[in-house]
Amino acid sequence: MGKPQVRHPTGGGSSPKCFVLIRRDARPPMPWMWEVHRQGRPDTCWRAVRGYRSAEDAWETGQAALVRLGLRHGPEPDGE
């Protein structure tokens, strides 16, 4: 038997570098939106379907989306 092979979702050997961008894109009371972009590409990959009251709320939700999409690991459990 050979070595176990790891398959990455992008097929390129590693996850793409992605980041969250926060925009004030709507009218109050919920004007803040998050978008996920891939480094080096101008288009949006994913975006929020609803607005958020603050940039901080949009940021936290966007970061959680990166984890759900498998583009970033979640926080380590406490005590390990």
N, C-alpha and C positions, 0 to 999 in steps of 0.2 A: 504494500500500500504506500502511496505517496503522502506528501504533506497535505493537511486540510487546506482547502481554498476558501478565502473570504470573498464574498461577492458584495460589492458596493452598489448602492442604488443607481449611481450615475454611470457605472460601468467603466469609469476612468481610473479607478484605483484609489480614489479618495473623494470625500464629500466636497462639493463645490463650496467656495467661500461665499457665504451669504450674510447679509446684514439687514437690519430693520431701519427704515426711514420713517420719521414722523412728519406728518403734514397737517397744517390747519387747512382743511379742505371743504368745510361745510359751515353752516351758520349755527350760532348758539341755539340751544344749550349744549350740543354735543358736536363741537367742530373738529375734533382731533381724530385723525385716521393713521393707521400703520400700513406700511407696504414692505414686502420682502423683495430685495434685489440681489442678483448674483454679481459678484465683483467682476468688473470689466464689461458688463452688459447694461445698456441704457434702459431696457424695458423692465416693467414690474412683473415679478413671478407670481406673487400672491398679494392680496390686500384685504383689509377689513371690510366686512359687509355692513358694519354699523359704525357710528361715530362714538367718541368717548368725551367725557367732560373735561379731562385734563390730558396734557401731553404725557404725564407720568403714567396714567392708566393705559393709554394707548401703547406706550413703550413696554410696559410689563406684559400686556397681552400679546404684543408682537414678538417679544422674546419667547413667550410660552408657545407661540405658533411655530417658531424655529425648532423647538424641542419636539413638538407633535409631528412636524413634517420630517423629523429625522435629520435635520440640518445642523443641529447643535445638541450636545449632551445636556441633560438636566443637571441640577445641583446634586452633589454627593450627599447621601444620607448622613445625618449627624452621628458622630461616634464611630465612623469607619474611615 
